[in-house]
Amino acid sequence: MKKMISLLLLVIATVTILSACGSAEAGSMKKFVIAYLPQESSDEAAKLNKDFEDALSETLGVPVESYKATSYNAAIEAMKNGKADMATFGPFSYIVAVDRAKVEPVAGISLPSMADSPASVIIVPKDSDIQTIADLKGKTIGFVDPVSTTGHLFPKAMIVDELGLDPEELETNFFSSIQFAGKHDTAAIGVVKGQYDAAGVSGMYPAMLAEKGLIDKDSYRVIAESGPLNATPVGIRPDIAADVKEKVKSFLLSYNNPEYFENMFGMADAKFIEVKDSDFDNIRDVAEKLNLSTEELLQ
């Protein structure tokens, strides 16, 4: 009987110690860092991001800071090395982040207004002689980033599917030059200015840039478009304490600021939604079809 009581007391003590350790881990967080990926930037976007950070800071009880990543890979490395805690990825950069940094999905961004709109488009200058995907042979093309879903993965898949090309042939023998602009707006503007013969970008960007007066609405043509995209994942570091993850998730799912969503994602009716890792298995399938290895992309 004494042995049973001693064993019970030992179990209770162990649970108490583990609970205390868990609380200490959650309480030891001094700040929460959001990595921002390359995108069109403005003073208004900076202000809205700051408002978002301040609201999240109030929820978490610690300062929320920003980390300006120079590329998708830089954001992934920042999360792997503990320099950033959360980032909004494209679906493809997300699966790379899962492989490289064990990132977990904490939420997703849904764009109801884009539910039936193309996630990606291939654009050319208005007066270009390029009319079809086949006409891209021997031309220069600008993509956004090697791990961009709408600025690389989807446009490349469109070309492979349309022409029945081997992905290796597309990389080595189809284009005269493949360049990465770093941002969607840079790639789209590059087409208008003649830097590229064509570019693969997010479907919403050309019209968005025209609306803001950064390019003329008649300065480009769309020669191909992809299907829609269901959601854009928001990833969080795996070693963040569980209670903090839950607070972040609850904050995102309840965040309601149309001005923020309009400025950051191009749609006032955008919203954070629940997602799971398996929701992006279709992206993994497309990457496999294109022979795009996450290991090679991270070199």
C-alpha positions in Angstrom: 0.0 0.0 0.0 2.8 2.4 0.9 4.5 1.6 -2.4 1.3 2.4 -4.3 1.0 5.7 -2.5 4.6 6.6 -3.2 4.1 5.7 -6.8 1.0 7.9 -7.0 2.8 10.8 -5.4 5.7 10.4 -7.8 3.3 10.5 -10.8 1.6 13.6 -9.4 4.9 15.3 -8.8 6.1 14.4 -12.4 2.9 15.8 -13.9 3.2 19.0 -11.8 6.8 19.5 -12.9 6.0 18.9 -16.6 3.1 21.3 -16.4 5.3 23.9 -14.8 7.9 23.4 -17.5 5.2 23.9 -20.2 4.0 27.1 -18.5 7.6 28.3 -18.2 8.1 27.6 -21.9 5.0 29.6 -22.9 5.9 32.4 -20.5 9.5 32.6 -21.7 8.6 34.0 -25.0 9.9 37.6 -25.1 8.6 38.6 -28.5 6.8 37.2 -31.6 8.3 37.9 -35.0 6.3 37.9 -38.3 8.3 37.4 -41.5 7.0 39.4 -44.4 7.7 38.1 -47.9 8.6 40.2 -50.9 5.5 41.9 -52.3 4.3 45.3 -53.5 4.9 47.7 -50.6 3.5 51.1 -49.6 3.2 53.3 -46.6 -0.4 52.2 -46.3 0.6 48.6 -46.2 3.2 49.3 -43.5 0.6 51.1 -41.4 -1.9 48.2 -41.7 0.8 45.7 -40.9 1.7 47.7 -37.8 -2.0 47.8 -36.7 -2.2 44.0 -37.2 1.0 43.5 -35.2 -0.2 45.8 -32.3 -3.5 43.8 -32.1 -1.7 40.5 -32.0 0.7 41.9 -29.4 -2.2 42.7 -27.2 -3.5 39.2 -27.6 -0.2 37.5 -26.8 1.0 39.9 -24.2 4.5 40.3 -25.8 5.8 42.7 -28.5 5.2 41.6 -32.1 7.9 42.6 -34.5 8.5 42.3 -38.2 11.2 40.6 -40.2 11.6 41.8 -43.8 12.6 38.7 -45.8 14.4 39.3 -49.1 13.0 36.0 -50.6 10.8 33.1 -49.8 13.9 31.0 -48.9 15.1 33.8 -46.6 11.8 33.7 -44.7 12.0 29.9 -44.5 15.6 30.0 -43.2 14.5 32.7 -40.6 11.8 30.4 -39.3 14.2 27.4 -39.3 16.8 29.4 -37.3 14.3 30.9 -34.8 14.6 34.4 -36.2 10.9 34.5 -37.3 7.8 32.8 -35.8 5.2 33.2 -38.5 4.8 34.0 -42.2 2.2 33.9 -44.9 3.4 31.6 -47.7 2.2 30.7 -51.1 1.2 27.0 -51.1 4.4 25.9 -52.8 6.7 27.9 -50.6 4.7 26.5 -47.7 5.4 22.9 -48.6 9.1 23.8 -49.0 8.9 25.4 -45.5 7.4 22.2 -44.1 10.3 20.2 -45.5 13.0 22.6 -44.5 11.8 24.1 -41.3 9.0 21.8 -40.1 6.6 24.7 -40.3 3.0 24.0 -39.3 -0.2 25.6 -40.7 -1.9 27.9 -38.2 -4.5 29.3 -40.6 -5.1 30.0 -44.3 -6.2 33.1 -46.3 -9.4 32.6 -48.4 -10.2 35.0 -51.2 -14.0 34.5 -51.9 -14.0 37.0 -54.7 -11.3 35.0 -56.5 -12.9 31.6 -56.0 -13.6 31.4 -59.7 -10.7 33.5 -61.0 -7.3 32.3 -62.2 -4.6 32.0 -59.5 -1.9 32.7 -62.1 -1.7 34.3 -65.5 1.0 34.6 -68.2 1.1 38.1 -69.6 2.9 39.7 -72.5 3.2 43.4 -73.7 0.1 44.5 -75.6 1.9 44.9 -78.9 3.8 41.6 -78.6 3.6 39.0 -81.4 3.2 36.3 -78.8 -0.4 35.1 -79.0 -0.2 31.6 -77.5 1.9 29.5 -75.1 3.6 27.9 -78.1 4.8 31.3 -79.2 6.9 31.6 -76.0 9.5 29.3 -77.4 12.8 31.1 -77.7 11.6 34.1 -75.6 12.6 35.5 -72.2 10.3 34.9 -69.3 10.2 36.4 -65.9 8.9 34.4 -62.9 8.6 35.7 -59.4 10.6 33.3 -57.2 11.6 29.7 -57.5 9.2 28.7 -54.6 6.3 31.0 -55.6 3.1 29.1 -56.3 1.3 31.6 -58.5 4.6 33.2 -59.8 6.4 30.0 -60.9 4.8 26.6 -60.1 1.4 27.3 -61.8 2.7 29.2 -64.8 5.3 26.5 -65.5 2.6 23.8 -65.1 0.4 25.6 -67.6 3.2 25.5 -70.2 4.1 21.9 -69.6 0.5 20.8 -69.8 -0.4 22.8 -72.9 2.6 21.7 -74.9 3.2 18.3 -73.4 6.8 19.2 -72.7 9.2 17.4 -70.4 9.9 19.7 -67.5 13.7 19.4 -68.1 13.2 20.5 -71.7 11.3 23.5 -70.5 14.2 24.5 -68.3 17.0 23.9 -70.8 15.7 24.2 -74.4 12.5 26.1 -74.5 13.1 29.7 -73.3 16.1 31.8 -74.3 16.3 33.0 -70.7 14.5 32.4 -67.4 14.7 35.2 -64.8 13.3 35.6 -61.3 12.1 39.1 -60.5 11.6 38.6 -56.7 8.1 40.2 -56.6 4.9 39.9 -58.5 4.7 43.6 -59.2 8.4 43.7 -60.4 7.7 40.8 -62.8 4.5 42.4 -64.2 6.1 45.9 -64.6 9.1 44.2 -66.2 6.9 42.9 -69.0 5.4 46.3 -69.6 8.8 47.9 -69.7 10.2 45.3 -72.1 12.6 43.6 -69.6 10.9 40.2 -70.3 8.9 39.0 -73.3 6.4 37.4 -70.9 5.9 36.8 -67.2 4.0 34.4 -65.0 2.4 36.2 -62.0 -0.5 36.0 -59.6 -3.8 36.5 -61.4 -4.8 39.5 -59.4 -1.6 41.5 -59.8 -1.8 43.0 -63.3 -5.3 44.5 -62.7 -4.3 45.6 -59.2 -1.2 47.5 -60.5 -3.3 49.1 -63.3 -5.9 50.2 -60.7 -3.1 51.8 -58.7 -1.7 53.6 -61.7 1.6 51.7 -61.7 1.0 50.3 -65.2 -1.6 51.2 -67.9 -4.5 48.8 -68.1 -4.0 48.5 -71.9 -0.2 47.9 -71.7 -0.4 44.1 -71.4 -2.4 41.0 -72.6 -3.1 37.7 -70.8 -2.3 34.7 -73.0 -2.9 31.9 -70.5 -4.5 31.5 -67.1 -4.6 28.7 -64.5 -7.4 27.5 -62.4 -8.3 29.1 -59.0 -6.4 28.6 -55.7 -8.3 27.5 -52.6 -6.3 29.1 -49.8 -2.9 30.6 -49.0 -1.3 29.1 -45.8 0.0 30.9 -42.8 2.8 28.9 -41.2 4.1 29.0 -37.7 7.3 27.5 -36.1 6.7 24.0 -34.7 8.4 24.7 -31.4 6.2 27.6 -30.4 4.3 26.7 -27.2 0.9 25.1 -27.9 -1.0 27.7 -25.9 0.7 30.5 -28.0 -0.2 28.7 -31.2 -3.8 28.5 -30.1 -3.9 32.2 -29.2 -2.4 33.1 -32.6 -4.9 30.8 -34.4 -7.9 32.3 -32.5 -6.7 35.8 -33.2 -6.3 35.2 -37.0 -9.7 33.4 -37.3 -11.4 36.3 -35.6 -9.5 39.2 -37.3 -11.9 41.4 -39.2 -10.4 44.4 -41.0 -11.6 44.8 -44.6 -9.0 47.6 -45.2 -6.2 45.3 -44.1 -7.3 42.5 -46.4 -8.0 44.8 -49.3 -4.5 46.4 -49.1 -2.6 43.2 -48.3 -4.4 40.6 -50.4 -6.3 42.7 -52.9 -9.8 41.7 -51.7 -11.8 43.3 -48.9 -13.7 40.1 -48.4 -10.6 38.0 -47.8 -10.5 36.2 -44.4 -8.5 33.8 -42.3 -9.8 30.3 -42.3 -8.9 26.9 -40.8 -6.6 24.7 -42.9 -4.7 21.5 -42.5 -1.4 20.3 -44.0 -3.1 17.8 -46.3 -5.0 20.6 -48.0 -1.9 21.3 -49.9 -1.1 17.8 -51.1 -2.3 18.8 -54.6 0.5 21.3 -54.7 3.0 18.6 -53.8 1.6 16.5 -56.7 2.1 19.4 -59.2 5.7 20.0 -57.9 6.4 16.3 -58.3 5.1 16.4 -61.9 7.4 19.3 -62.7 10.4 17.5 -61.0 10.7 20.5 -58.6 12.7 19.2 -55.7 12.4 21.2 -52.5 16.0 20.3 -51.6 17.3 21.8 -54.9 15.2 24.9 -54.5 16.7 25.6 -51.1 20.3 25.4 -52.3 
